[in-house]
């Protein structure tokens, strides 16, 4: 089922225009054409009608969307670049019509800078990756034989993820307790109780860090969170039971992890994680194509997620050196911009080399190879701890916005784009014909 976001973006011309892009032999063009042609072929009748409705609605919706985001961003961009409001609005309209890039991404990817705007067609966009490319590659396993038993559910369920990693000898966070529908369904000990350590709680099948809680154990008091609440073990369990009922989602209780001492000044106390993207290559192996460091900021934030207020910085694959960081303000104003030091601690970000870097990338590739080989692409969240890297989560549909934003360049013609195009081409060739 297409979402409103998909309808608006498809209505900006992607489905109609991308299918007729001239073949310039670039990976990005192939991916766009594939989304247009194969996405239409794979869509149901209802989805096709919704996309056509989006095309008809585009002339009425786009001026309003441009107006909203120019209101939030036009003045500071004008101060920064000297580019007038009318020109910004015209460029947004052109990008939407030619490249299906909506106004938020004009500001997120800094396409008001002329040099970056010239490469607008190379950006891989959320509506094509998350709503078609990733599912298409999973469905046909990138053109390789589809195994009878898939590992997809283990990437969606955090407890099953930890189990699968453990079964393959991979370091992952061991669950202490799993609670669903107001009851404890799994406990690490013989009895459903909590150890006297700092804890981290997150939704069992949630995304984006939503609903996460951190509880610090204080001897003589109990478990305290960042809002001042204090519970004993039994009270905390009852609180989490009620939480699962209210949110209609299970939760998982984990030990709170702490970064390597060399990274202590890159965090407000929340775990900073590396987002490493691995993808199946032409040899059938899995290689790391991109890496970013995610860091939490703010006194009350307990997660480092980009879309939850965190900051993100590019990490050089060969050296582990970190570049400048930016936030995920999502075009609702200038945000923090680019920073060389952590906003809370003042710790130097730019030029920092992360410890255990080679081991971190090797862990991502090894986990993909051993535990999840039936996935073409995975985005790994990895914590670098005092004793080495540890797997936190695996994402079957990694968000490329944070990668393209932190890298300050599109991925369509980079190594990841090359590999996605290769796997898409092979999947299309291996797909059964309609008559078979």
Buried (B, 14 or more C-beta within 10 A) or exposed (E): EBEEEBBBBBBBBBBBBBBEBEEEEBBBBBBBBBBBBBBBEEBEEEBBEBBBBBBEEBEEBBEEBBEBBBEBBBEBBBEEBEBEBEBBBEBBBBBBBEBBBBBBBBBBBBBBBEEBBEBBBBBBBBBBBBBBBBBBBBEBBBBBEEEEEBBEEBBBBBBBBBBBBBEEEBBBBEBBBBBBEBEBBBBBEEEBBBBEEBBBBBBBBBBEBBBBBBBBBEEEEBBBBBEEBEBEBEEBBEBBBEBBBEEEBBBBBBBBBBBBEBBEBBBBBBBBBBBBBBBBBEEEEBBBBBBBBBBBBEEEBBBBBBBBBBBBBBBEBEEBBBBBBBBBBBBEEBBEEBBBBBBBBEBEBBEBEBBBBEBBBEBBBBBBBBBBBBBBBBBBBBBBBEEBBBBBBBBBBBBBBBBBBBBBBBBBBBBBBBBBBBBBBBBBEBBEEEEE
